[in-house]
């Protein structure tokens, strides 16, 4: 089936589903007399639903492909190379491994780089790769630590390895994209490809080799993105979060790769990039005006993907798991901080939607990136408008059955990717065993579902408040992140989550006043998540709870059952 046909099918499925929900919502509004509150709720509903519907069909199509048409998946660029047990063909190119730093503790970063170096040595192709450490740090103590760590890293260089490179910029212009761009200006001509690495990246040498081999065999590809998964963690929050992400990621990404095809996603790390066209076509402009909507672009990756696609090169994602890792945030507060940075960066995409020459699918990708955060705000506003409208007598939905049908329908669509992911594991040969067995996996799925139900309104309200703040000039910047520290004290959770607790109590009061205990019961998932935001955040950050979950084998990921070599290699062998 041609890509054009796939996209028409995907578009049709989404439009039919959205149309059905829009008709049901219109019927519900008309049954109540068309008040202002009801029309505002309808508008918020239409903003919330598309992202949920897209996620549903991505995962549904992915599950169908993996278990009914696996040959379609195997023919996607890079999949056969990753799954092939044979030794890949020799490389005839030079590759830069780019590590960008910004006020992060350097010791664990260089330890992971050393593991990549050792893993590359086992492939026999280490001489093709140059490590480049590009620092934008501005804290003296961090800079001194970086210099010491690089000196030690350089001392372990083998005779067949190109000399590693360290450079410090005295400014942070362009953030990560500007950092890489400056390196390409001065050294880009030396390298055929480069692989950007985040400070929490870890990727096995054989995966890198196979990705580069794919790029050599497919000169039409400009960016080849690996499927990045979380590393094993003792943090309770991380274990629960990445367990839910992990078993749902394969079906979601497979379905998305089926229709996005040559306009796939780029996540800014653990990908192989063709240097010359990227350097020529992917320089990001500085947006006119001041932050938060102007200035340098925070979320650079998807924009760079659209620009290189505009230049005629494909962007492909490999929708199969490999030894390509990252570290997920250790606490909910750290997760929210990351989400807010992405929120601001994605809102800057509005400036680029009308950019001449972009592919239609690329524009859709940008709209999806914007919509994933606007949808959360629309959801919160829909709840607020419903409560306020009911209290002032401006909310008169008559058809309770129809209203509950809408609620149940949207709720099913939102949780379906997790359900499809769990089904994929159960249908795959040896799937549950990789997660600790059928019983542990099933129990973990249920517990993660409860946890994500509590977490969703907390994150959505944080995004909503931040989006409101953006309108008044509030902004975040590019800086270091907490990647290991757990155990959040109550005094830190209180100022960050007091608004959420008050919102949960206010919602319970409003629903109880308007609709009695029946209304409170229906709103319980949202009320509970908001009202318990502080204890949920503090307890999920407790390292003792994380260790106990590990001992019980709950929320396990496959790497805990079968440790990949890159996670167990001694990081000092040369």
N, C-alpha and C positions, 0 to 999 in steps of 0.2 A: 504494500500500500504506500502510495506517495505521501510525502510530508504534507503537501497541500490538502489531501483528503483527510489525513489525520487531524489537521487543524480545524477543518470544517466540521468533522465529527465532534471534536472536543467543544468547539464553539456552540454547536447545536445542542449538545447535552446540557451545557451550562445555561444557555438561553431558555431552554424548555423548563429546566428546574427553577430558574429564577422567575420565569414567567408564571409558573404555577404558584409559587409563594407570593408573588406580587398580586395575583388575582385573589388569593385567599385573604391577604392583608386588605385589599381594596373592599372586599365583601365585608370584612370585619369593621372597617371604618364606616362604610355606608350604613351598616346596621345600627350604628350608634349615633347617627345624625351629623356626622362630619364636623366635629368641633376642631378648634385650633390644635388642642393637645393631640388629638387622634391623627391629624395630618402630620404633625411633627414626629410622632411616633412612627408613622408610616415611612417618612423620609429617612429616619434613623435606621429603620429596619432594612430599607433598600441599600443603605451604606454598609450595614453589618453583614448582610447575607452573601454577597458575591465571593468574598474571600473564603467563607465556609464552604460554599458550593464548589469552588475550584479545588480546595483541599480534598473534598469528598471524591470528586471525579478523578483527580490525580491518583489517589490511593486505590480506588476501585479498578481503574484501568491497569495500574501497576500489579495488583493482585491477579487480575485476569491474564496479563502477559506472562508473569512468572510461572503460573501453574497451568496455563492452557496453550501459550505460545512462547515457550522459552527460547526458541530459535530466533525470534524477533529481538530479544534482549541480547543474545550472543552476537548478533551482527552489528550492534552499536559500536562505534569506534572506541577502542581501548578495552572493551570487555574481554574479547578473546585473548588479548595479550596479557591481561591481568590473571585470567583463569588458566592460561597455558602453563603446564608444568615444565615445558622444555626451556632450555637456556636461550635467552633472547639473542638476537643477532648483535654483533659488535657495533659499538657506537662510532660514528665518524663526525663528531661535533663537540663543541665546548659548551659547558653549562655552568651558570653562576647560581649558587644557592644563596639567596639574599635574606639575611636576618635584620629586620628593622627594630631598633630599640628606642624606647622613650621612658626613661626613669623607672626601669624595672630592675629588680634584684638580679644581677648577672649570673650568679653561680649556677642556679638550676637551668638557665638558658644554655650556657656553654656545656653543661653536662649532657643536655639533650643533643646539642650539636656534635658532641663527641660520639654519642651513640650512632648518629647518622653517619659520621665519618667511618666508624668501625664497620657498620653495616654495608657501606659502599665498598670497603676494602674486600669484603667477601664476594663481591660481584666481579672483581677483576677489572673494573672500569673506573677506579678512583681517580686516575690521572686526568679524566675528562671533566672533573668537577672542581670548581673554585668556591670556597666559602668567603662570602663578603658580609661583614658585620657593619651595618650602617646606623650610626647612633645619632639621635636627635635629643639626647638627654641634656638637661641643664642644671642638674644638681651635682655639686662638686664631689660629694661622697660617692655617688653613683658612678660618676665618670672615672674616679680613681679605681673603683672596684671593677669597672669594665676593662680598664687598661691592664690590671693585674690578671683578670680572667683571660683576656686575649693573649697575653704573653705566655701563659701556661698552655693555652690551646695551640698556639703557634709552635711551642716547644715539642709537642707531640706529633708534629707533621712527619709523615713518612717520606722517604726519598722520591717516590713516584707521584707525590701529591703536589699540585701547584700551591704556591705560597698563599695562605689566607690573607684577607685584606680587611683592614679596620679604618673607618673614617668617621670623624665627628663633625657634624654641622653645628654652627653657632646659632642657628635659627631653626624654626620648625615650619617654615613656609610650605604649604601644601600638605602638611601632615605626612602620613605614610606614602601617599602617592607622590608627593613632592620629593620625599627622601629617595624613593626608587628612581624617580625621573632624573634627579641630579646624578645618580650613579650611572644611569644609561647615557646621559650626556657625555660623560667622561670616559666610561669603560664599555659602553654597550656594544661597540663594534667588534669587541674581542669575543663575544659570546653569541652562539646561534640561538640559545634558549636561556631562560632563567626560571627559577622556581622561587617565588616569594614564600617566606616562612614567617608565621607569627611567633611571638616569644614563647607561646605554649605549644608550638608545632613539634611533632615527631613523626618521621616517616621512614619506612624501611628502604634500604638501598635497592633491593630487587624491585620494589614498586616504582621507585624513581626511574630505574633503568627501563622498565617496561613502558612507562609513560613516555619517556623520551624516544624509545623505539617506535611507539605509535605516532609520535609527531614526525619522525623521520619518514615513516611510511605514508603519512597523510599531509602533504604540504599545504592542503587547503585549510587545515585547522590552525587557528591562531592561539586559542587557549584550550587546554585540556584539564578539566577539573576532576580531582579524585573525590570519592565519597568519604568525607572526614567524620570519624567517630570519636567519642570521648574515651579517654584513658581510664582504667580502673581507679576508683577513688574510695577513700575512707570517710569522706564527708557524707552525712546522711542526705542533705539536700541534693548534692551532686549525684549520688547513687540513684535516688528516686527519679530525678529529672532526666538524667541521661538514659536510664532504663526505658522510660516512656518514649524518648526520642529514638532510641536505638531500634526497638522492634517495629516502629512505625516508619522509620526513615527509608528502608529499602523499597517498600511498595510505593511510597509517595514519590521518591526520586525517579523510580523506574517509569511511573506514569507520566511524570513531568517531562522526562527525557524523550518519551515517545512522541509528544506533540511539539515540544519546543525544538527538539532536534538540533539544528545548526545555530539556534539562538538560545542556547542553554545558559545556565547560571554560572557565575564566577564569584567565589567567596573570598577572594583576595589572598589565599594562602593554600599550600599543599596542592598547587596546580603548576603545570608546565606551560610557559608562555613563549611564543615565538618573538624574539627580541626586536628584529628590524621593524615589522609592521606595528608592533605595540609602541615602540619609541616614536614612530612617525605619526601615528594616528590617535594615540590614546592620552595625549597630554590634556589634563583637565583645566579648563579656564577658571579664573577667579570670578565668582558670581558678583555682579555689581551690588553695592549696598553693604550694610554691616550685618554681623551675626545677629540672630540665629539663621536667617534665611540667605544672607549674603556671605561673601568671603570665600575662604577655601572650603572645598567639598569634604565633608566628614566621611560619608559612605561612598568610597571611590569605586569599589569593585564592580558593581553591576553597571555603572556608567561606562567603565573601561570596556566591559563586555559588549555594550551596545555600540561603542565607537569602533572597536575592531571588527565587529560584524558589518558595520556600515562600510568599512574599507574592503569588504569582500571575503574576509576570513571567518571561518566557523568557530563557534564556541560550543564545546561539547563537555558533558559531564559523564563520568563512568559510574553507572548506577549499581555497582557491586561493591561489597565490602572488601577492603584490603587493609594492609598495615599502615594506614594513614590516620594519624591521631591528633587530637587537641585536648586541652584541659578545659572543662566547663567550670563556670563560677562556683565557688565553694559554699556560698550562702545566697539566700534570696535577695538580700540587699545588694550584693554584688551583681546578681543577675539583673535586677531592676536598673542599676546604674548603666550596665551595658545596653539594656533595652532603650533607655532614654537617649543615649548617644546615637544609637541607630535610628531612633525616632527623628531626632533633629536632622541627621544626615539624609534620611529618606524624604523628609519634607522638602529638602533642597532639590529633589528630583523634579518638582513642579516646574522649575526654571528650564528643564531640558526636554520636556514632553514635546515641544514644538520644534525641536532641533531638526533642521533639514537633513534628509537622507537616511534617517533611521528606519530600520525594518519595522513593519507593523507589529511583529511578534516582540521585538525589542521594546517598543512603546508599551505593549501590554505588560511586559516584565516590569517596567518602571511603574506602571499603574498598580500592579499587584504589590510592589514594594511599598508604595505610598498607602495603599488600601489596608495592608495588614495592621497598620497602627491607627488609621482613621476608623477602622471597623471597631476597634476596642473602645474608642471614645464614643462612637455612635451607640454602642451597646449600653455604656454607662448613662449617656444622656437619655436614651430610651427609657431606662428604669426611672431616672429622676423625673422626666416629664410625666410619666404615667402616675407616679405618686403625687406630684404637685397638682396635676390635672384632676385627679380623683378628689383631692382635698378641697379644691376650689369649685368643684362641680362642673368641670369642663372635660369630663372623661366619661363616656357612656357606652362602652362596648356592651352590646346586648347578648351576643352569641358566645357564651362561655365555652361551648364545645368546640367551636371554630377557633377560638383563641387558644385553647389548650392544644388543639391539633397543630397550630402554627408553632407553638412553643416546643412540643415534643418533636416535631419535624426538624426544626433548626437544631435542637439539642442533639438529635441523632446524627445529623450531618456533621456537627462539630466533633463528636467523639468517634465517628466512623473510621477515620484514619488509624486511630489506635486499635480499634477492633479488627480492621483489616490487617494491621501489622501483626497482631497476636495470632490471627488466623493463618497468616503466612508462615509464622514460626511453627505452628502445629501441623501445617500441611507439608512442611519441608522435612526431608529425611534427616533424622537426628536433630531437628530444630530445638525442641524443648530441652534435650540433653545439654545443648550448648549453653542454656540459661539456668542450669541446675536441676532439670527434671520437670515433668509435667506439673506436679503439685506445687513446687516452689515458684515455677513460672506463672502458673494460674493465679496463685495467691498474690504474687508481686504485681500482676496486671490489675487485679481488683484494688489493691492498696494504692497503686500509682494513680488509678482512676480517681479515687477519693482525694488523693493529695493534689492532683492537677485541678480538680473541681474547687478545692479551697484556694489554690494559688491563682486561678484565672481572674477572679474579680480584684484581687490585690494588685496584680500587674496592670490590669485594665484601668483601674482608678489612678494608679501612678502615671500611666501614659496619658490619661485624660487631663490630669492636673498639669502635667508637663506641657502638653499641647496648648493649654490655656496660657501657661506661662510664656510660651514662645511668642504668643501674640503681644506680650508686654515686654519683649526683649530679653527674656531669660535664655541662657545659652550654656552649653557644656563645651569642653575643649578636649583635645587629644592628650591623654596622660597615662601614667602607669595604672595598672589594675591589680587588685588583690586576687591571687590565684591559688593560695594555699592556706591562708589563715582562716580558722573557723572560730566557733565559740563567741557568738555575739552577745554582749552584756545587755541586760534590760534597759540600761540607761541610753544605749545607742539605738535600740529599737523604738523607744518611746517617741522621740521627736520625728523619726522617719515615718512611723506608722500610726501615730495618733489620729490623723485625718481619716484613715481607713477604718479604725475602730469606731470613731464617732459616726462615720457614714453608715456602717453596719447597724449600729444601734438606732440611728435615725430612720433607716429603711424599715427595720422591724417595727418601730413605733408607728410609722406612716401606714404600713400595710395592715397592722393590727387595728388602727383607727378606722381605716376605710373599709377593709374587707373581713375583719375578724381573724380568728386563728387559721381559717382555711387559706386566706391570702398569705399569712406568715409561713404556713407550711409549704406553699408553692415557692416562696422566695427564700426558703431555708438554705439552699446551697450557696446563694450569693450572700445572704445575711451572715451565715456562719464563717465564710471565708474572710469577709471584711472585719467582723467583730473579733475573730480570733487571729488577726494578722500578726499581732505581736507574739503571742505564744507559739504560733506556727513557725515564725521566722527564728525565734530564739532556740526552740527545741530542735528544729531541723538543722541548725548549725552546730549542735553539740557533737563533738568528736566521739564521745562515749557511745552515743546512740548509733553513729555511723559504724563504729567498730562492732557493736552488737549485731547490727544488721548484716555485716560481713560474716560474722561467725555463724549466723543462722542461714546464710546463703540466700538472703532475700535481695531482690533488685540486682542480681548478678548479671554481668555481661559476658559474652563468650571468652574474652581475653583472661577472665579470672579462672576459667576452667582449663584453657589451653593457652599458655602465655607465649605470645610471639617472640621470636628471637630478639627483635629490636628493643623489647621491653625488659629483656633479661640479660642482654649483652653486658659484659664488663666495660665500662666507659673509659678505658685507658689503654686498650690493646691497639697497637699501630702496625 
